[in-house]
Amino acid sequence: MQYNTQRKRLPMPEYGRGIQNMVEYALTIQDREERQRCANTIVAIMGNMFPHLRDVPDFKHKLWDHLAVMSDYKLDIDYPYEVKPSSETEVRPRPMDYPMKRIRYRHYGYLLETLLKKMKEMPEGEERDMLSRLVANQMKRSLYNWNKDAMEDEKVAADMAEYTGGVVKLDVERRPLASMTTRQAPPQNTPGRGGRRGNSKKRA
């Protein structure tokens, strides 16, 4: 058995080895008209593989470009479009820069830190109190996902005070945060509570 890793590398893997074999066969055809008909058939099959892209502008143009790439630009036919040179079709995009941001506690993430900074600038009042509770509950969820043993209201209150420089303080003793425990499963039918077992009677 021959594995794909041992075969020749496909220039356009998205079309599969079957289409690539068709292109290589077209290169062996001596008659130009027959070679042209073969190329038209290959492009039609390529288009049927991606029917959801038929309405995309220049879709057919891209198919002929891909045919040229798969033939290594050696297929002598009349292309209905101007085929782009290899240098234009094989240019790779520049790698995107990863946003390196300093985060004090990574388990809270950058968005929570941004909210805490905004909350620090807010005037004292009901709106800030409501936001502080929402943010604190989200911080507790983050702690729960990171380390369940560290998930304590006092820890969240201390971290929020540290983030805001002591401006926002939570009274978790008077108003505890939301519980992170999983919901309990509904009780099973028990005798005497309307279940089948409770209503059934032993037959004599």
N, C-alpha and C positions, 0 to 999 in steps of 0.2 A: 504494500500500500504506500502510495506517495502522498505525503501531507502537503497542504498548501504552503506551509513554511519552506518546503523544499522546492517549490515551483518558482517560476519567474515572477518578480514583483509586479503587481498590477499598477499601471499609471493612474487609473481611475477606478479605485476599488468599489465605489458605489454602484457601478454597473455590473460587477461580477465577472467571473472568468468566462462565462458563456459568451457574453458580448465581445470580450477581448479576443476570443477564438474566432468569432465572426470577422472582426477587423483584420486579424492576421490572415484569414483565408482570402479576404478581399485583396490583400497585397499580392497574392499569388496569381490573381486573375490577369491574363494577358490582354484579353479584349477590353478596350476602353469602355464601350457602351455597356457591356455586361458588368464591368467593374463599377460603373456609375449606378446601374440599377441595384447592385448589391449594396452600395453605400446608402442609397435612398431607403432601402429596406431596413438596414441597420439603424439609421436615424429614426425611422418610424417606430421600431421596437424600443429604442431608447426613450422616445417620448411617451410611449404607453406605460413605461415603468413608473413614471411620475405624472399621472393625469391631473393631480391637483395643482401642478405648476403650468398648465397650458395657458392660463390667462396672464401669466407673468410676462411683462415686456421683455422682448428679445430672447424668449425661451428657446425658439428654434435656432436662433443664432448661436446660443450657448451650446446646443446639441452638436452643431457642426464644428464648433471649436473643440468640443470634447472628443469628437471623432478624429480630428486632426492630432490631438494630443495622444490618443490611444494608438494611432498609427505612426507616432514619432515624426509626423509631418512628411511621411513618405508616400502617402496615398495620392496617386496622380488622378484626380477627378476634377470636375467643374463644380466648385463650391458655390452655392447660391448666395453666400455672404462672404465678406472679406474676413479671412481667418486671421485671428490675432497671432502674432509671433509667440514663440515659447517663452520669451523673457517677460511678456505681459501676463500670460495665463498662469505662470508658476510663481509669481511674486507672493511671498508670504507676508501677512500683515505684521506690523511691529508689535511685539508683546506689550500688553497693557501693564501700566505701572500699578502695583498693588498699593492701596492706600495704607501707609504705615503711620498709625496714630498711637500715641502713648495712652494707655489705659491703666488707671490705677489698680482696679480690680477687674481682671479679664472676665470673670464669671458674670459680671453685670453687663459688660459690653459698652460700646461707644454711645449708643442711642440713649441708654439710661443715664450715662454721665452727662450727656448734653441736656437732658431734661432736668437733671439736678442743678446744673449751672443756671439754666433759665429760671428755675424755681427760686434759686438764691436771690435773683434780681427782682422777683415779684414782691409787691407790697403785702404786708401781713393782712390777712382777711380770710373770708370764707372760701374764695376761689383757690387760694394757695393751700388751705387746709384740705380741700377736696382733692387737689392734685397730689399733695403729699401722701395721702392715703392710697391713691391709685398707684403711685410710683413705688411706695413701700411694699404693697402687695406684689407688684411685679418683681421687686428685688427679692422678696421672699421666695417667689417661684424660681428665680434664677439660682438662689441658694439651694433650693430643693433639688434642682437638676444637677447641681455641681457636687453637693455634699449634704446628704440628708441630716447628718449629725450636727452640721453647723447651722441648720435652719431654725433659728431662734429669733423671736421678736426683738429681744434686746440687741442682738447682733445687727439687725436691720436698722434699728434706731440709732445705734452708734455709728454705723457706716454713713447714714444719711446726715447725721450731725457733722461728721468729718468732711463729707463732700461739700456741704454748704457752709463750712466754717462756723458751725454752731448757730446759724440763723434759723434753720428749721429743726425743731425738736419734736419728737413723737412721744406721746404719753401712752406707751403700750400697756402699762399696767391698768389704766382706766379704760382704754379702748384697744383691746388686742387686735392683731391683724387677722386676716382670713386664714382659716385652717387649710393646710395642704394635704390632709389625709384623703385617701381615696374613698369614693362613695361606697357605702356598704351595699351588698347585693340584697335584692328584695327577699323577704322571708319566704321560706317554703311553706306549702300548704301543711297545716298541722291539724290533728283531730280536734273537732269542736269549733274550727274557724272557717267553715264553709267549704273546706276542701273535700275531695272525694272520699278520703279516708274518714273524715269526721262524720259524713252523712251515711256512710255505709254501715249496714248492720249485718251481723252474722245470721246466716240463714239456719233455721233449725233442721 
